[in-house]
């Protein structure tokens, strides 16, 4: 599945992802995850990174290699896919820009080779080149690993392009659930919920 989740700030998007990833228990009901299912979660706040660690050491500490249908990628190749040229690979994380730290954290999540990729605003704060590259890497990973991707985004363009199903949250409730094209036909309701289309 490729699932997009949209809604205004405070609608419950990040909370939903935290429950699915097992970081937060629901007030009622339950979330079941198969014992062999590996979930990779990138949160909006980003992962706590050791600012003194070099980018290469960070990725290498997670996995020396990442295996996909396209082949096996070393930690160095993984960094290159996430726009880290050789000079940046050996920089301390603390010297990176906010967007570069975000790219490093997402690369770290994918290096764990999860079957379910949960992404909370993965492209926020990235320049257009970095944004496109991250979205391409996410889609390449999904296809290569036959992974499920759940992605929260404020960009209706991104969710329209990259998802098969769109969940619209409003007031912590599911307001819409369907294919993006189907959901976008309800433009007036989306605008009333404070979403631009």
N, C-alpha and C positions, 0 to 999 in steps of 0.2 A: 504493500500500500504506500501511497504518497499522500499524506494527509496534511492539509494546511489548516491552521487555527487562527482566526482573526477576531477582533473585538476591541472595544475602547479600553483605555487604561483602567485597571481595576475590575475587569470583567471576569477574571479567573483563569486566564490563559496560562500564566506561569505556574499557578497553583495546580492546575490540571496536569501539566508536564511533570511537576515534582511528585504528584501522586503516582503517575504512570511509571516513573523511574524508581519508585520505592523510597524516595526521600521524605515523603510526608504521608501520614495515614489519613484517609478520608474520615469525616465526621460520622458518616453512615455509609453502609454498603461496603464493598471490598474490591480490591484490584488483584487479579490473579496473574502471575507470571510463571511460565514453565521453568522448571529447574535448570534446563540447559540454555535458556534464553539469556543472551548477554546484551545489556542495554548500555549505550553510550549517551551521556547527557551533557550537553553544552548549555549552561545557564546564562541568562541575560547579564548577570553580575560578573560572569566569567569565573574561571577556575583560579583559585589562589595559586599564583606562580611564585617560585623562588626567584626573586629579582636578581640574585647574584649568580644564578645558574646560567650557563650558556644555552642558547636555543638548541644546538646540536645535542648537548647532554640531556636536555629535557626530553626531546623526542626519542633519543636512543634509550633512555631509562624506561620508557613505556614499551618500546619494541625495536629490536635491531632491524627487523624486516616486517613488512606488511604484505600479505598475500592476497592477490586479487585474480580474477580471470584474465586480466591483461598481463599478469606476470607478478613477479616478486619485486617489491621496491625496498631499497635500503632506507635507513633513517635519513640519509643525505638526499636521496631522490625524493622522498616524501616531502622534505622541506622545500626542495626546488619546485615541486608541484604547487606548493602554497606560497610561491613568490619570495622565497628566502634565497637570495644569491649567496655565493660562498662567503663574502665578507660579512653578511648578517648572520650566517649560521653559527659563527663563533663569537658573536656579540653576547653580552650579558642581557638577560631578558629585561632588566631594569632600564636599559638604554633604548629599548624599542618604543615606537609610537604606540598609541592606544590601539590602532587598527592592526599593527603588526603583532601585538600581544594577543589580540582576538584571533588572528589567523593561526598563531602558534598553538593556542588552546584548542581550536577546532581540529588542527592537524593531530594533536595529541589524542583527542577523542577518537578520531578515525583510525589512528595507529593501533588502538586496542581491538580493532576488528569486531565491533558489535554487530549483532543481527538487527537490532533496532536502534536507530539514530534519532535522538530527541534533541531538537535544536530550538533554543529560545532566542529569537532575533539574531541569527548568525551573521547578518550583513550590516547591522547597525554600526554607524561610525566608520564604515570603510569607504575608500574612494571608489569611483566607478570601475576601475580596473580590478581592484581587489575584490569588489563585490561580485563582479561577473566570474572571476576565477573561483571564488568560494562556491558559488552556485553550481558552476560546472563540475567542480570536485565532488560536491555533494551528489549530483546526479550520476556522475561516473561511478562513484562508490556504490550507490544504490543499485545500479545496473550490474556492476561487477560482482557484488556480494549478494544480489537478490534480497537486499535489506529493506526493511520498512523504515520510512522516514516520516516523523511527525515534526512539523515546523511551524512555529509562531512567527508571524511577520506583520509589520504594519504596511508592507508594500503589497497592495492588491495585484500589481504586475507580477511579482515573484510567485505568489500563490496561484495565480491564474496559469502561469507558465509551467510551474514545477509540481503541481499536485493533481491528483485524480479526484480527491474528495475534499470538500471545504466545510469546516465546522465554524459556525458563527456563534460566539458567546455574547450574551447580553445580561448584565445583572447576575452573573454566576450561574446562568441557565443556558442550555443549548437552544438557540433561537432558530437556527437553520442547519441543515445537514444535507449535502448533495454535491453533485459535480459542480465545478466552478461556473461553467456556463449556465447551469440551472439556477444557482444562487444569484448570479449577477442579473438575471432577469427580474429579480425583486429589488431593483435599484432604489425605489422609493423607500422601502422598509430599511434598507441598509443605511441610507442617508439619515433616516429618522433615528437610527441607533448610533449616529455620529461617525459613520464610516464613509470615507470618500472612495468612489469607484472610478 
